[in-house]
């Protein structure tokens, strides 16, 4: 059984995306699976809350004087809006590091209005605009606190990355974790969907003090996690403290959610072809199928239950809708 995202042009199906998903309970037992729960994929930016946790656990975040909002940005794949850039600048100023210490590179903001304003003004993007700028400021924060040379902090053998891997090994119970290099140059891990779901169940349940702090920062600062018209921000806002989520590149997502009865679940989803366009739709279909959202929450997120496809004249020509077979 898989989640299928059908791409309609008019009333006809033109394309399909296959989505795997797994849900684990508090004992780590699988309570629902769509596709192979042991399917191994790259966690990409869904790893960010756990990378941030390494800085919290080491005491680096507190030593730097980072605010809760700045900790939230460490978990973000943000739009590059003014609030995101301003927060990243503040973090680097507190560290006393210039912008060229960043190893994430630069790209234009995801946020259309901000991107267009930069282009009109003839301003080139900086690393602060990079969607990973908060994560990288957090890694530099950890390097400073450890008293090590920050140069090369993205290298897999750097003490910063070793601290992150050691902590994730504790959370997952794994002795070895394969990895590759992410778009921002930092290492990212390959894990089974079951393990990714378990990470988010661990994040939500609050077993570890550093994860409780990370979760609260995300809950209290949802706009910093992504931004305008982004699912992560809107979902965290709508759930009002009983759920968090973090998307990753190539269409992976982790969710931690606590039911109204107090039970906590971890969820992982992966669109097999890596196309992000159907991820929010698939997520909503799964949560509705599992009856994990209230009527009020479903209404708040109604725009994500299907995706309208518009042509170049803004004419509605089709939709993306998810079905669970």
N, C-alpha and C positions, 0 to 999 in steps of 0.2 A: 504494500500500500504506500502510495506517495501523494504528496500535495502537488496538484497540477495547476499551473497558472496559464490559463488560456488567453491568448491575444486575439481579440476579435477585431475584424475590419467589417463594419456593418454588422450583419447577423452571422457572419461566417468566421470560423476559427482559422487564423492565418499562421499562428506559431504557438508553441507550447514551451513552458519552462518547467522542469522537474525540480521539486524541492524536498530535501530530506529534513526530518525534524526528530528530536528526541526530547523527552521530558523525564527528569529524575526527581524522586522524592527525597525526604530528609535522610533516609538510610542509604541513599545512592542507588536504590532500586529503580529500574526503568518502569515507569507507569504508562508511557505511551511512546510509540515509535512509528514514524513514517519513513520508510526506507531503512537503510542499514545504520543502526546506532553506533556501530564500530567504524563507520566510514571516517577515514583520516583526512583532514583538510587543514589548511593554514588558518590560524585564528586571526591573523592580521590585527587590525586596530581594536578588535574586541578584547585584546589582551591589556589594553591601557589601564583599566582600573587596578589590575594586578601588578603592572609595572609601577604605578603610582604607590601602591601599598608598600613596596620595598623602601621608598623614601620615607614613608610614614614610620614604618617599623624601625628603621635605623635612627630615627630622630632628626633626620635631615630637614624635613618640612618644618618642624617646630623651630629648629635652630636658625633657619633662614627667615623666620617670621612670616611665612606664607599664610595668607588668609584662607578661609574655607573656600572662597570663590576661586582662588588661585590653585588650590588643590583640585577643585572640579575641573579646571582647565587642563590639568595634567591627565585627565581621563578623556579628554575631548578629541573629536574629529570635527573641528569647528568650521564655520562658514567664512572666517576671516573678516567678520564685521568689526565695526569700531570697538565694541566692548571686548571682543576677543583679542584684538591687537593691543588694546590698552592694557588688558590684564597680563598678557605675555610680556609687554615692556616693563610693567611693574615688577614682575618676577625676576627678570634679568637685572633690573636696577638694584633690587634687594641683594642679589648675589654679587653685584659689582662686576658683572661680566659684560663685555661689549657684544654686539650682535654677531660679530664674526666668530664667536665661540660656538655658535650653532652649527651642527652638522646635518641638519635636516633638509637644507636646500630651500629654494623659494618657488612659489607658484602663485598665480593670480587667485584671489579669493573665490570660493564657491558661490558666494552671495552675489547675485547678478548686479544689483544696484551699486554695490561697493566696487566690484570689478570694473564696471563701466565708468565709474567716477575716476578710478586710478588711470584708466586708459585715456579718458578725456583730458586729465591733468598731466599726462605724460610722465606719470610716476611709475617706476618699476616696482614690482612686488619685492618684499623683503622676507626673510625667514619668519618674521612675526606673523605674516599672512598665511604661512604654511599651516594647514589644518592640524599638524602635529606639534606646533610650537610650544604648547603647554607641556606635553609629554617630554620634550627635549629640555625645557627649562627644569623640569623635575629631575631628569637624569643628571644635568649639570649641578643641580642642588645636591644630589647624592654624592657626586664626585667631590665637591667641595667639602662636604661633611666628613667623607672618608679620608680626606687629606691626600688625595691622589691627583696626579696630573689629569686635568679634564680633557686634554687633547686625546682624540681617539676614543672618546667615551662610547661611541657606537660599535666599536670593535667587539666581537664576541668574547674575546679573552680579557677585556677590560674589567676591573673590579666592579664597576657599576652593573654591567651585564651579568657578571657572575652572581652578584647579590640578588638580582631579579630572578635568574634561573633557579638559584637555590631555594628561594621562597616559593616559586610556582611548583617546584618538586615536592615541597611540603604539602601544599594545597591539593595536589593531584595524586600523591603517593607514587609518582614515577621516579625511577632512578636515572633514566636518560630521556631526554626530549630532543627530537630532531628539530632543526631550525633552518631558516633561510633569511635573506635580507629583505626587509620591507621597503616600500617606496620612499620612506624617510631616512633610509640607510641604517636604521637600528635592526637588530635581530628580532625575528618573530618566530613563533613556534608552530609546529605541526602536531595536532592532537585529534583524537577521535571526537565525534560529536557528543558521545557520552561523557567524555572528560570535560569538554567545554561546558556542557550543561551542568556538570558537577561543580565547576568553578563558580558559575553564577548562582547556584544554590548555596554554595559556601559564602559567597559575597552577601547574599540576602539574609542568611540566617543569623549572621553576627557572631560566629564562633570566635573569630580572631579580632582583637581590638583594632588593628590597623585597617582591616576591611570594614569594620563598623564606621570608622572615621571617613573612609573613602565613600562608602555608600551614602552617608549623611550629606557629604559635600555634593554628591550628584543629585540627591533628592532636593536639596535646598537651592541648587543653582542649575536648574535644567537648561536654561538658555545658553549657558556657557558650554554645555556638552555638545551642542550642535548649532542651533540658531533658528532663524526665521524659516518657517515652513519645512522643518525637518522632523522626521518621525521620532527620533530619539528624544528631542526636546518636548514635543507634543505628548508623547506617551508618558514620559516621566511626570510631566505636569498633570495630566489627566488622572493618573493613578494615585497622586497625592501621598506618596510615601510608602505605598505597599508594593511597588515594583520599580525596578530599574532595567535599562536595556543599553546595549552598546553594539553598534554595527561595526563591521569590518569590511575591508576591501574584498573584491571578488565575491560579494554577496554572502557573507556569513554574519550571524547575529547571535548574541547571547542575551538571555533574559533571566532575571530573578524575580519571583513574584510570591507574595504571601496572600493566601485566600482570606476571605472574611471570617473563616473558622480558625484561622491561625496556622494553617499548614503552609509550608514553604516548598516551592518547586523551582528547579533550574531547567531552563529550556535552551536548546541550541537549534538553529536553522541554517541550512546551506542550500542556496540555489546552485544546482550542479554545473550550469554553464557560466556561472559567475556574473550574470546580469543583474544589476541592482534594481532595475525598474519594477520588478514584481515583488521585491522583498517585503515592503510594508503590507501589500495586499495578502501575501502568503501568511505573514505574521498575524494579521487580523483574523484570517480564516481559521488558523489554528487555535487562537485564543477563544474565538467564538465556539468552535467545535468542542473545546474542552470546558466551556462555560466558566471561564476564568475572569470575565469582565462583567461588571454590572451594566444595567441598561443605560445609566447616566454616562458611564465611561465609554460605552459603545457609541453613544450619541456624540460625545466630545471628539471621538476619533473617526466619525463617519466618513470623512473625506479620504481616509486611507483604506476603506473597505473595497474599493475598486479604483482603478486609475483611468481617467479619461485620456484618450489619444486625440490630439488636435493636429490638423495639418497647418501649412504655412499661412493660411488665411484665418487661423483660429477656428476652423470648422470642426465640430465634434465628429470624427470619422470612425471611432472604435473605442474599445475598452479592454482593460486587463482585469480578469476576474479569476479568483482562485477557487478550486474545488478539491475536496478531500474524498478520494474514492474509497 
